[in-house]
Amino acid sequence: MCSIWRRRIVSAFLNCVLMKKLKTAVRKWRKMRLFRKRDDLSNSRQVSTDPAPSTSGTPAHYPRPPPAELLQLEPDEGQKLREQQLRQHAFFQFRIHLKRGQNLVAMDKNGLLSGTSDPYVKFKVGGRLLHKSRIVYRDLNPVWDECFTVPIEDPFQPVQLKVFDYDWGLQDDFMGSCQIDLTALELGRSQDLVLCLRDQNKPHQDMGEIVLNVTLWPKSQEDKEQYLLKNTRLSDVNKRLKAQIWSSVVTIVLVEAKNLPAMDLDTRSSDPYCKFRLGNEKYKSKVVWKTLHPSWLEQFDLHLYDDQEQILEVTVWDKDKQTKDDFIGKCSIDLSRLEREITHSIWQDLEDGNGQIFLLLTISGTTQSETITDLTSYRENPRDIANMEKRYTWYRLNETSSGVGWLCVKVYGAKGLAAADLGGKSDPFCVLELGNARLQTHTEYKTLTPNWMKIFTFTVKDICSYLEITVYDEDHDHKVEFLGKLTIPILSIRNGEKRWYALKDKKMRARAKGNYPQILLEMMVIWNPLKAAIRAVNPKEPKYMHQEAKFKRQLFIRNVMRLKAIIMWFIEVGKILQDCFEWESRLLSFTGLLAWLAFCYYYEMWMLPFLLLIFFSRNWLIYRLTGGNPLLIPVDDEDLLAEEDDEDEADKEEKKSLKERLQAIQEVTQTVQNAIGYVASLGEAVKNLMNFTVPYLSYLAIIMCFGAMLVLYIIPLRYLLMAWGVNKFTRKILRPHSIPNNEVLDLLSRVPDDEILLDCRELKPHPTSEHRRDARKKHKAS
């Protein structure tokens, strides 16, 4: 028994030794095969620099394995010498002449184009895209004839070639890959290569060949700097040498579609969704069920690279649960024709009259240095400012522009941001939103103190709107992480004031994470007060992209407390009237009785705006004496520590049990929550309109009261009611496309409620150490 096990152990040991020797021999044989193939190519180049393509369709044959005596050779000394030569150079230029493809595989096997392909080639190093060739349509022997030169820093990384078949609106099909070993090339010598394509999933299938000519030129450090400065700015190219980054961001808001064809014959409707494609990036929208006029309201970002086509492809599909999805229509948008840093409203027709699709599209976040938004090369021209002020003079009401003003925002940089990456750094970029317009800066990599140095301009469509500035951290997969946010009312902007603004967290109640994160801004707004007044009493432009409010217990309680504060004010007024009715104070009750009798006897309709003017006068005096609304006064975030701790504990409790308890009634409570929030916002808007929280709107309301008082004084009420009735009954006939509105509610929609005021309340950039110490003591004592 022992002898049997001994023989097995000896046999296994010998097998291991033999396998190790065999692997070493195979490795040496591969090196010999590589050099023999290179010598064959160099010999053929001496005869003809451009050999005729093979028509046999067979892949290139490799030499036979070397005889047994070659397996005993020492490692190749020439390879080591070549590697030493490569390490002596700091930089290389790799010139590639992509000539043609031969006998490629057919990927389009259905329909009219069966038996063909639409091939293109990608050149990559270490996952970084170097070049993408043009697409040759319907050809298995494509001729590209493209020459390009790319910088190479590490010649020991092979250049990978991947061939794809282009499919409209679908995923491109893989047609094979190969690679170029730069260490096997002779420096400064042009060489012809015929590379066989391979597919790991189809090892025995012939995928065709790629014919190209390559030259690897060694360069010194001085040549490297000259080359980079000749092509583009040094900083931009250094970024692209380290990692492939986007040159612009295409922000798309998918709003709606109209007049789509009915693909489901049973229901005479469709279940549409959209697919977007820009280069290699794709996006798929949600499905809107059973409609021919879907409304998506989805926002997403696609990234634009310098080496790709600037064509945005949009396809619309009908979702089928049991069969393959039906194709509805497609369209394409040439992004190169759109102006940068401007939000475009685009109605695009689908092919063959299959409906229309509505998009909001913005191209921003450019990284090139010579863009119109670069602050370093910007020189302010006083003549431009004078022309803009002339354009928005108060008496110019017939201008073709749809806006009421012009906003200029200079974004210098930020400091004290939180570290979002493992290395203690972040990749921050800044997003600016004004209504439906959305612009953004480029990304500053590996820093907590970015210097964006950008200048943006907006067309102000509503002077009562808010500028939202959000700082994000960019991840490698283009996902983002929140770093801080800021909300600035347009009416509170002080022209030409350059200052630091503190960034807030997602709840907009406390400071964002980090070392007192701040952003340096300078803003200027020029606007027409008369056009703004007319716009303020017209329907407010809806924001197409907004987050749907979900049910949260803390938000529900906060809305209840807001409504309770408004109701308590009416209760207090009712108590005063009740005291007058009960004659608790004889002097007050007698005075109230005389005032009521006099009011009923002498009342005219013009007196109602006069009473409102009395309230405005009282609150105007308070506004002038106190200096503004207390909710807009900057505060220290230490004063909110106790409140923040309570909210955190409540959130933990909510995660444990509230989800299970409220899942059944979530829709009902969400509706109640939003309704209470709307009523509370309306009441707070009335209160803030009366107490000069937004002086412009309060003065506008005063002017409206004076106008109403004058009209009611001159024109009898009965004629006004008749005119109002005629206007309401004939509106549909005379103005069928006009939007019914209420001027009072439209004005109140511009007045911020207390929640918005808290969002806009600024934090002190640097609280003093003494104040910080006192705040901590108060917090510990509580």
C-alpha positions in Angstrom: 0.0 0.0 0.0 2.8 2.4 0.9 4.7 1.6 -2.3 1.6 2.5 -4.4 1.3 5.9 -2.7 5.1 6.4 -3.0 4.8 5.9 -6.8 1.9 8.3 -7.1 3.7 11.0 -5.2 6.8 10.6 -7.4 4.7 10.6 -10.5 2.9 13.8 -9.5 6.2 15.5 -8.7 7.6 14.6 -12.1 4.5 15.9 -13.8 4.9 19.3 -12.0 8.5 19.6 -13.1 7.7 18.7 -16.7 4.8 21.2 -16.8 7.0 23.9 -15.5 9.6 23.2 -18.2 7.0 23.0 -20.9 5.5 26.4 -19.9 9.1 28.0 -20.1 9.6 26.4 -23.5 6.3 27.8 -24.8 7.1 31.2 -23.5 10.5 31.3 -25.3 8.8 29.9 -28.5 6.3 32.8 -28.5 9.1 35.3 -28.3 10.9 33.7 -31.2 7.7 33.6 -33.2 7.2 37.4 -32.6 10.6 38.4 -33.8 10.5 36.0 -36.8 7.2 37.6 -37.9 8.6 41.1 -37.5 11.6 40.1 -39.7 9.3 38.7 -42.3 7.3 42.0 -42.4 10.5 44.1 -42.6 11.8 41.9 -45.5 8.5 42.3 -47.4 8.6 46.0 -46.8 11.8 46.3 -48.7 10.1 44.7 -51.7 6.9 46.7 -51.5 5.9 49.3 -48.9 2.2 48.7 -49.5 1.4 45.1 -50.3 -1.8 44.2 -52.1 -4.6 43.0 -49.9 -5.3 39.3 -49.7 -8.5 38.2 -51.2 -8.4 34.7 -50.0 -10.1 35.6 -46.7 -7.7 33.4 -44.7 -6.0 34.9 -41.7 -2.2 35.4 -41.6 -0.3 32.2 -40.9 2.2 32.0 -38.1 5.5 30.1 -38.5 5.7 26.6 -37.2 6.9 26.0 -33.7 10.7 26.0 -33.3 12.6 22.7 -33.1 13.5 21.3 -29.8 17.0 22.6 -29.8 15.7 26.2 -29.8 13.9 25.7 -26.5 17.3 25.6 -24.8 18.2 29.2 -25.8 18.8 31.9 -23.2 16.3 34.8 -22.9 16.5 37.3 -25.8 19.1 39.9 -25.1 17.8 42.1 -27.9 14.5 42.5 -26.2 16.2 43.7 -23.0 18.3 46.2 -25.0 15.2 47.5 -26.7 13.4 48.0 -23.4 16.4 49.9 -22.0 16.3 52.2 -25.1 12.6 52.8 -24.5 13.1 53.8 -20.9 15.6 56.5 -22.0 13.0 58.6 -23.7 10.3 60.6 -21.8 7.8 60.8 -24.5 6.8 59.2 -27.8 4.7 60.2 -30.8 2.9 57.3 -32.4 1.9 57.9 -36.0 -0.8 55.5 -37.3 -2.0 55.2 -40.9 -5.2 53.2 -40.7 -5.5 51.9 -44.3 -8.3 49.3 -44.6 -10.0 46.2 -43.4 -10.1 42.9 -45.1 -12.8 40.2 -45.0 -14.6 41.5 -42.0 -17.5 39.6 -40.6 -21.1 40.4 -41.5 -23.1 41.6 -38.5 -26.3 42.9 -40.2 -28.0 39.6 -40.9 -31.6 40.7 -41.1 -33.6 42.9 -43.5 -32.4 44.6 -46.7 -28.9 45.1 -45.4 -28.2 41.4 -44.6 -24.6 40.3 -45.2 -23.0 43.7 -44.5 -21.6 45.7 -41.7 -21.0 49.3 -40.8 -17.5 49.1 -39.3 -15.4 51.6 -37.4 -12.2 51.2 -35.3 -11.3 52.4 -31.8 -7.7 52.8 -30.6 -7.2 52.6 -26.9 -4.3 52.5 -24.4 -5.1 51.3 -20.9 -8.8 52.0 -21.4 -8.2 55.5 -22.6 -9.6 56.3 -26.0 -6.9 57.6 -28.4 -8.8 57.7 -31.7 -12.1 56.6 -33.2 -12.3 56.2 -36.9 -15.1 57.2 -39.2 -17.9 54.8 -40.0 -17.8 53.0 -43.4 -21.3 51.9 -44.2 -22.3 48.6 -45.7 -18.8 47.3 -46.5 -16.8 44.2 -45.4 -13.6 45.5 -47.0 -13.7 49.1 -45.7 -11.1 51.7 -46.7 -10.6 54.3 -44.0 -7.3 55.9 -45.1 -6.9 57.9 -41.9 -3.7 59.3 -40.6 -3.3 60.6 -37.0 -0.6 61.0 -34.4 -1.2 60.3 -30.7 1.1 61.0 -27.7 2.4 58.0 -25.8 3.9 58.2 -22.3 4.2 54.5 -21.5 5.4 52.4 -24.4 5.1 49.2 -22.4 1.3 49.4 -22.6 0.0 47.9 -25.9 -2.3 49.8 -28.2 -5.6 47.9 -28.4 -7.7 48.0 -31.6 -11.4 47.1 -31.4 -13.7 47.0 -34.4 -17.4 47.6 -34.0 -20.5 47.5 -36.2 -22.5 50.7 -35.9 -26.2 50.2 -35.2 -28.7 53.1 -35.1 -30.3 53.4 -31.7 -29.0 50.0 -30.6 -25.9 48.7 -29.0 -23.0 48.4 -31.5 -21.9 44.9 -32.3 -18.3 43.7 -31.5 -16.4 42.5 -34.6 -13.1 41.6 -33.1 -10.0 43.0 -31.5 -6.2 43.0 -31.7 -3.2 44.9 -30.3 0.1 46.5 -31.2 3.1 45.7 -29.0 5.1 49.0 -29.0 8.2 47.3 -27.6 8.5 45.2 -30.7 8.6 48.2 -33.0 11.9 49.8 -34.2 12.1 53.4 -33.2 11.8 55.9 -36.1 11.1 53.3 -38.7 7.8 53.0 -40.7 6.4 49.5 -40.6 3.4 47.9 -42.3 1.3 45.6 -40.1 -1.5 43.2 -41.0 -3.3 42.4 -37.7 -5.7 39.5 -37.4 -8.9 40.2 -35.5 -9.9 37.8 -32.7 -13.0 37.3 -30.5 -12.6 35.3 -27.3 -16.2 34.1 -27.5 -15.5 32.8 -31.0 -11.9 31.5 -31.0 -12.2 29.4 -34.2 -14.0 32.0 -36.4 -12.1 34.1 -38.9 -12.9 37.8 -38.0 -10.9 39.4 -40.8 -7.7 41.6 -40.8 -6.8 45.3 -40.3 -4.0 46.8 -42.5 -2.1 49.8 -41.2 1.2 51.5 -41.1 2.8 52.7 -37.9 5.8 54.6 -36.8 7.0 55.2 -33.2 9.1 58.4 -32.8 11.1 58.9 -29.6 11.0 62.5 -28.2 12.8 64.4 -25.5 11.2 66.4 -22.7 11.6 69.6 -24.7 9.9 68.0 -27.7 7.1 66.9 -25.5 6.4 70.4 -24.2 6.6 71.9 -27.7 4.2 69.2 -29.1 1.7 69.8 -26.3 1.8 73.6 -26.7 1.4 73.3 -30.5 -1.7 71.3 -30.3 -3.5 72.7 -27.3 -3.0 74.2 -23.8 -0.6 72.2 -21.7 -3.0 71.8 -18.8 -5.7 70.4 -20.9 -3.5 67.9 -22.6 -2.0 66.7 -19.3 -5.5 65.9 -18.1 -6.2 63.9 -21.3 -2.9 62.0 -21.0 -3.8 60.9 -17.4 -7.4 60.0 -18.0 -10.0 60.6 -20.7 -12.3 63.5 -19.6 -15.2 65.1 -21.3 -15.0 68.4 -23.0 -18.6 69.5 -22.5 -21.7 68.3 -20.7 -25.0 68.0 -22.6 -27.9 68.4 -20.1 -31.2 67.2 -21.5 -34.6 67.6 -20.0 -37.1 65.2 -21.7 -40.3 67.1 -21.3 -43.1 65.5 -23.5 -44.2 64.2 -26.8 -47.3 64.8 -28.9 -49.3 63.0 -31.6 -47.6 59.7 -31.4 -49.1 56.8 -33.4 -51.1 54.1 -31.6 -49.0 50.9 -31.6 -51.4 48.9 -29.4 -54.5 48.3 -31.6 -56.6 47.0 -28.8 -56.3 50.0 -26.6 -55.6 52.5 -29.5 -52.7 53.9 -27.5 -49.0 53.3 -26.9 -46.6 52.8 -24.0 -43.8 55.1 -25.1 -40.3 55.6 -23.9 -37.2 57.2 -25.3 -33.6 56.2 -26.0 -30.8 58.7 -26.3 -27.4 58.1 -27.7 -24.4 60.4 -27.9 -21.2 58.6 -28.9 -20.9 55.6 -26.6 -23.2 57.0 -23.9 -26.8 56.0 -23.8 -29.9 56.8 -21.7 -33.3 55.2 -21.5 -36.3 57.1 -20.1 -39.1 55.7 -18.1 -42.2 54.2 -19.7 -45.4 56.3 -19.7 -48.3 53.8 -20.0 -51.3 54.1 -22.3 -51.0 57.5 -23.8 -50.2 59.2 -27.1 -49.1 62.4 -25.5 -46.6 61.3 -22.8 -45.0 63.6 -20.3 -41.7 62.4 -18.9 -40.1 65.4 -17.1 -36.7 63.6 -16.8 -33.3 65.2 -16.6 -30.0 63.6 -17.4 -26.5 64.4 -18.5 -24.5 63.1 -21.5 -20.8 63.8 -21.9 -19.4 65.2 -25.1 -15.8 64.3 -26.1 -13.5 66.0 -28.6 -13.0 62.8 -30.7 -16.6 61.9 -31.3 -19.4 62.9 -33.6 -21.7 65.6 -32.1 -24.9 64.0 -33.2 -27.5 63.3 -30.6 -29.7 60.3 -31.7 -33.2 60.0 -30.3 -35.4 57.0 -30.8 -39.0 56.5 -29.4 -40.2 53.0 -28.7 -43.5 51.3 -27.6 -43.1 49.0 -24.6 -44.5 45.5 -25.0 -44.5 43.1 -22.1 -44.7 39.9 -24.1 -43.2 40.6 -27.5 -40.4 42.8 -28.8 -40.8 46.5 -28.3 -42.2 48.4 -31.3 -40.2 51.2 -33.0 -42.2 54.4 -33.2 -39.8 57.0 -34.7 -36.4 58.6 -34.5 -34.7 61.9 -35.0 -31.2 63.4 -34.7 -29.9 66.7 -33.4 -26.6 68.2 -34.6 -25.1 69.6 -31.4 -22.4 71.5 -33.4 -25.0 73.9 -34.6 -26.3 74.8 -31.2 -24.8 77.7 -29.3 -23.0 76.8 -26.1 -23.9 77.9 -22.6 -27.6 78.6 -23.6 -30.6 76.4 -22.8 -32.5 75.6 -26.1 -36.2 74.7 -26.2 -36.4 72.2 -29.1 -39.5 70.7 -30.7 -38.2 67.9 -32.9 -40.3 66.1 -35.5 -40.0 62.3 -35.7 -39.5 60.8 -39.1 -42.5 60.0 -41.3 -44.7 62.3 -39.3 -44.9 60.0 -36.3 -45.3 62.9 -33.8 -43.1 65.5 -32.1 -40.8 65.4 -29.1 -40.0 68.4 -26.8 -36.6 68.8 -25.2 -34.7 71.4 -23.2 -31.0 71.0 -24.2 -28.0 72.8 -22.8 -24.3 72.4 -23.7 -22.1 73.6 -20.9 -19.2 72.7 -18.7 -16.6 73.3 -21.4 -13.0 72.5 -20.5 -11.2 74.4 -23.2 -9.5 77.6 -22.2 -10.6 79.7 -25.1 -14.4 79.5 -24.5 -16.6 82.6 -24.2 -17.2 81.7 -20.5 -13.6 81.8 -19.4 -13.0 84.5 -16.8 -9.2 84.6 -17.2 -9.4 86.0 -20.7 -12.6 88.0 -20.2 -12.3 91.8 -20.3 -15.4 93.7 -19.3 -16.4 96.3 -21.9 -18.3 99.3 -20.4 -20.0 99.8 -23.8 -21.6 96.3 -23.5 -23.0 97.1 -20.1 -24.3 100.4 -21.4 -26.0 98.7 -24.3 -27.6 96.2 -22.0 -28.9 98.9 -19.6 -30.3 100.7 -22.7 -31.9 97.5 -23.8 -33.7 97.0 -20.5 -34.8 100.6 -20.0 -38.2 100.8 -18.3 -40.0 102.3 -21.3 -38.8 99.6 -23.8 -41.7 97.2 -23.8 -41.7 96.0 -27.4 -38.3 94.3 -27.4 -38.2 91.0 -29.2 -36.4 89.3 -26.2 -38.7 87.2 -24.0 -36.9 88.1 -20.8 -37.3 91.0 -18.4 -33.6 91.2 -17.6 -30.1 90.0 -17.9 -28.0 88.2 -15.2 -24.2 87.8 -15.2 -22.7 85.4 -12.7 -18.9 85.1 -12.3 -17.9 81.9 -10.5 -14.3 82.3 -9.3 -13.8 79.2 -7.1 -14.6 77.5 -3.8 -12.8 76.5 -0.6 -13.3 74.2 2.4 -15.2 71.5 0.4 -15.7 68.1 1.9 -13.4 65.3 0.7 -15.5 62.8 -1.3 -12.7 60.5 -2.5 -10.6 58.0 -0.5 -7.5 60.1 -1.1 -8.8 63.0 0.9 -9.7 65.0 -2.3 -12.7 65.7 -4.5 -13.4 66.4 -8.2 -15.8 69.3 -7.8 -17.8 71.1 -10.4 -20.5 73.7 -10.1 -24.1 73.8 -11.5 -26.1 77.0 -11.9 -29.8 76.8 -12.4 -32.2 79.7 -13.1 -35.7 78.4 -13.9 -35.3 75.9 -16.7 -31.9 77.2 -17.7 -29.0 75.0 -16.4 -25.3 75.7 -16.9 -22.3 74.2 -15.3 -18.5 74.6 -15.0 -15.9 72.1 -15.9 -14.5 69.6 -13.3 -11.4 70.5 -11.3 -9.7 67.2 -10.4 -8.1 66.2 -7.1 -8.7 69.4 -5.1 -10.7 70.9 -2.3 -10.1 74.5 -3.5 -11.2 74.5 -7.1 -10.6 77.6 -9.3 -13.3 77.4 -12.0 -12.9 81.0 -13.2 -16.0 81.0 -15.4 -18.6 83.6 -16.3 -22.2 82.8 -17.2 -25.0 84.9 -18.5 -28.7 84.2 -18.2 -31.9 85.7 -19.6 -34.1 86.6 -16.6 -37.6 85.7 -17.5 -39.0 86.4 -14.0 -37.3 88.9 -11.7 -38.8 87.0 -8.7 -37.0 83.8 -9.5 -34.1 82.2 -7.6 -30.6 81.4 -8.7 -29.6 77.9 -7.4 -25.9 77.0 -7.2 -25.0 73.4 -6.4 -21.5 72.0 -6.1 -21.0 68.3 -6.9 -18.2 65.8 -6.9 -17.7 63.8 -10.1 -17.0 60.1 -10.0 -15.3 58.0 -12.7 -18.6 56.6 -13.9 -20.0 60.1 -14.3 -22.1 59.8 -11.1 -22.2 62.8 -8.8 -22.0 63.3 -5.0 -23.5 66.4 -3.3 -21.0 68.8 -1.7 -23.1 71.9 -1.1 -25.9 74.2 -2.3 -26.8 77.9 -2.3 -30.1 79.7 -3.2 -30.0 83.4 -4.1 -33.1 85.6 -4.9 -32.5 87.6 -8.0 -33.9 90.7 -6.3 -31.4 90.5 -3.5 -28.3 90.6 -5.8 -26.0 93.6 -5.3 -24.4 94.4 -8.6 -20.6 94.2 -8.7 -20.2 92.8 -5.2 -17.5 90.1 -5.0 -18.0 88.0 -1.9 -17.9 84.5 -0.3 -21.2 82.6 0.1 -21.5 79.8 2.6 -22.7 76.5 1.1 -25.6 74.6 2.8 -26.5 70.9 3.1 -29.3 69.2 1.2 -32.0 70.3 3.7 -30.9 73.9 3.2 -31.0 74.5 7.0 -27.4 74.0 8.1 -23.9 74.3 6.7 -22.6 71.6 4.3 -19.9 69.2 5.4 -16.3 70.3 5.2 -14.2 73.0 6.6 -16.7 75.9 6.4 -17.3 75.4 2.6 -17.8 78.6 0.7 -18.0 79.7 -2.9 -16.7 83.0 -4.3 -19.2 84.8 -6.6 -19.7 88.1 -8.3 -23.1 88.9 -9.9 -24.8 91.7 -11.8 -28.5 91.9 -12.8 -30.0 94.5 -15.2 -33.8 94.4 -15.6 -36.8 96.4 -16.8 -39.0 97.1 -13.8 -42.1 97.8 -15.9 -41.8 94.5 -17.9 -41.1 92.7 -14.7 -44.3 94.1 -13.1 -46.3 92.9 -16.1 -44.7 89.5 -15.9 -45.3 89.3 -12.2 -49.1 89.3 -12.6 -49.0 86.7 -15.4 -48.8 82.9 -15.0 -45.5 81.7 -13.6 -43.4 79.6 -16.0 -43.4 76.0 -14.7 -40.2 74.3 -13.9 -40.1 71.2 -16.1 -37.6 69.3 -14.0 -38.3 69.0 -10.2 -38.2 66.3 -7.7 -41.5 64.8 -6.6 -42.1 65.4 -2.9 -42.3 62.1 -1.1 -44.0 61.6 2.2 -41.7 62.3 5.2 -42.9 62.5 8.8 -40.8 65.5 9.6 -42.0 67.4 6.5 -45.6 66.5 7.4 -45.2 67.9 10.9 -43.4 71.0 9.8 -46.2 71.8 7.3 -48.8 71.2 10.0 -47.0 73.7 12.3 -46.8 76.2 9.5 -50.5 75.9 8.9 -51.1 76.1 12.6 -49.3 79.4 12.9 -51.5 80.9 10.1 -54.7 79.6 11.8 -53.6 80.9 15.2 -53.4 84.4 13.7 -57.1 84.2 12.7 -58.0 82.7 16.1 -56.4 85.7 17.8 -58.4 88.1 15.6 -61.5 86.1 16.4 -60.8 86.4 20.1 -60.5 90.1 19.8 -63.9 90.3 18.0 -65.4 87.9 20.6 -64.1 90.2 23.4 -65.8 93.1 21.7 -69.1 91.1 21.4 -68.9 90.1 25.0 -68.1 93.7 26.2 -65.0 92.5 28.2 -63.7 96.1 27.7 -66.5 98.6 27.5 -64.3 101.3 25.9 -63.0 98.8 23.2 -66.5 97.4 22.6 -68.1 100.9 22.3 -65.4 102.1 20.0 -65.8 99.0 17.8 -69.6 99.4 17.6 -69.3 103.0 16.5 -66.6 102.1 13.9 -68.8 99.3 12.5 -71.8 101.5 12.2 -69.8 104.3 10.5 -68.2 101.8 8.2 -71.5 100.2 7.1 -73.1 103.6 6.6 -70.3 105.3 4.7 -68.7 102.3 3.0 -67.7 102.5 -0.6 -65.7 99.9 -2.6 -62.6 102.0 -2.9 -62.2 101.8 0.9 -61.3 98.2 0.7 -57.9 98.8 -0.9 -57.6 101.8 1.5 -57.8 99.4 4.4 -55.1 97.3 2.9 -52.9 100.4 2.5 -53.3 101.0 6.2 -51.8 97.6 6.9 -49.1 98.2 4.4 -48.2 101.5 6.1 -47.9 99.9 9.5 -45.7 97.1 8.2 -43.7 99.5 6.1 -42.8 101.5 9.2 -41.7 98.2 10.9 -39.7 97.2 7.8 -37.9 100.6 7.7 -37.1 100.6 11.4 -36.0 96.9 11.8 -34.1 96.7 8.5 -35.8 93.6 7.0 -37.4 90.2 7.7 -35.6 88.3 10.5 -35.7 85.1 8.3 -33.3 86.7 5.9 -30.7 87.8 8.5 -27.5 85.7 8.3 -27.1 83.3 11.2 -24.4 80.9 12.6 -25.0 77.2 12.1 -24.1 76.6 15.7 -27.4 78.0 16.7 -29.1 75.1 14.9 -27.1 72.3 16.5 -29.8 71.1 19.0 -32.5 71.3 16.3 -30.3 69.3 13.9 -29.7 66.6 16.5 -33.5 66.2 17.1 -34.0 65.8 13.4 -31.3 63.1 13.1 -32.9 61.1 16.0 -36.3 61.5 14.4 -34.9 60.3 11.0 -33.4 57.2 12.7 -36.8 56.4 14.3 -38.5 57.0 11.0 -36.3 54.4 9.2 -37.1 51.8 11.8 -40.9 51.7 11.8 -42.5 54.4 9.8 -42.0 52.8 6.4 -44.0 49.7 7.4 -46.7 51.6 9.2 -47.4 54.2 6.5 -46.9 52.2 3.3 -50.6 51.5 2.9 -51.7 55.1 3.3 -48.6 56.8 1.7 -50.5 58.2 -1.3 -53.2 59.8 0.8 -50.8 61.3 3.3 -48.6 62.6 0.5 -51.6 64.4 -1.0 -52.6 65.8 2.4 -49.0 66.9 3.1 -48.7 68.8 -0.2 -52.1 70.4 0.2 -51.2 71.6 3.7 -47.9 72.9 2.4 -49.6 74.8 -0.4 -52.1 76.4 2.0 -49.3 77.3 4.4 -47.2 78.7 1.6 -50.1 80.9 0.4 -50.7 82.2 3.9 -47.1 83.0 4.4 -46.9 84.6 1.0 -49.7 87.0 2.0 -47.9 87.7 5.3 -44.5 88.3 3.6 -46.1 90.5 1.0 -47.6 92.7 3.7 -44.4 93.0 5.8 -42.0 94.0 2.9 -40.0 90.8 2.8 -39.6 91.5 -0.9 -39.9 95.3 -1.1 -40.3 95.3 -4.9 -43.4 93.1 -4.7 -44.8 95.0 -1.8 -44.4 98.3 -3.6 -46.0 96.7 -6.7 -48.9 95.6 -4.5 -49.2 99.2 -3.2 -49.4 100.5 -6.7 -52.0 98.0 -7.6 -54.0 99.0 -4.5 -53.8 102.6 -5.5 -54.9 101.7 -9.0 -57.8 99.6 -7.7 -58.9 102.3 -5.4 -58.9 104.9 -8.2 -60.8 102.6 -10.6 -63.4 101.8 -7.9 -63.7 105.4 -7.0 -64.3 106.6 -10.6 -66.3 103.6 -12.0 -69.3 102.3 -10.2 -69.2 98.7 -9.1 -72.0 97.5 -11.2 -70.2 98.5 -14.4 -67.1 96.8 -13.2 -69.0 93.6 -12.5 -70.6 93.7 -16.0 -67.2 94.2 -17.6 -65.8 91.3 -15.6 -68.7 89.1 -16.6 -68.3 90.0 -20.3 -64.6 89.3 -20.1 -65.0 85.9 -18.5 -67.8 84.8 -20.9 -66.1 86.1 -24.1 -62.5 85.0 -23.2 -62.9 81.6 -24.9 -64.3 83.2 -28.1 -61.9 86.1 -28.5 -58.8 84.5 -27.0 -59.2 80.7 -27.3 -55.5 80.0 -26.6 -55.1 82.4 -23.6 -54.4 80.9 -20.2 -57.0 81.6 -17.5 -55.3 83.3 -14.6 -55.8 85.1 -11.4 -53.6 88.2 -11.1 -53.7 88.2 -7.3 -52.6 84.5 -7.0 -50.0 85.0 -9.7 -48.5 87.9 -7.7 -48.6 85.8 -4.5 -46.8 83.0 -6.3 -43.8 85.3 -6.6 -43.7 86.1 -2.9 -41.4 83.7 -1.0 -42.9 81.7 1.9 -41.0 81.1 5.1 -39.4 77.9 3.8 -37.9 79.7 0.8 -36.7 82.5 3.1 -34.9 79.9 5.3 -33.3 78.4 2.1 -32.0 81.9 1.1 -30.8 82.8 4.6 -27.1 83.2 4.5 -24.6 81.7 6.9 -21.6 83.7 8.2 -18.5 82.6 6.3 -16.2 82.6 9.4 -17.8 82.8 12.8 -15.5 84.1 15.5 -13.9 81.6 17.9 -15.5 83.4 20.9 -19.0 83.1 19.4 -18.3 79.4 18.5 -17.2 78.7 22.1 -20.3 80.3 23.5 -22.5 78.3 21.1 -20.9 75.0 22.2 -21.5 75.9 25.9 -25.1 76.6 25.2 -25.5 73.4 23.3 -23.9 71.3 26.1 -26.0 73.0 28.7 -29.2 72.3 26.8 
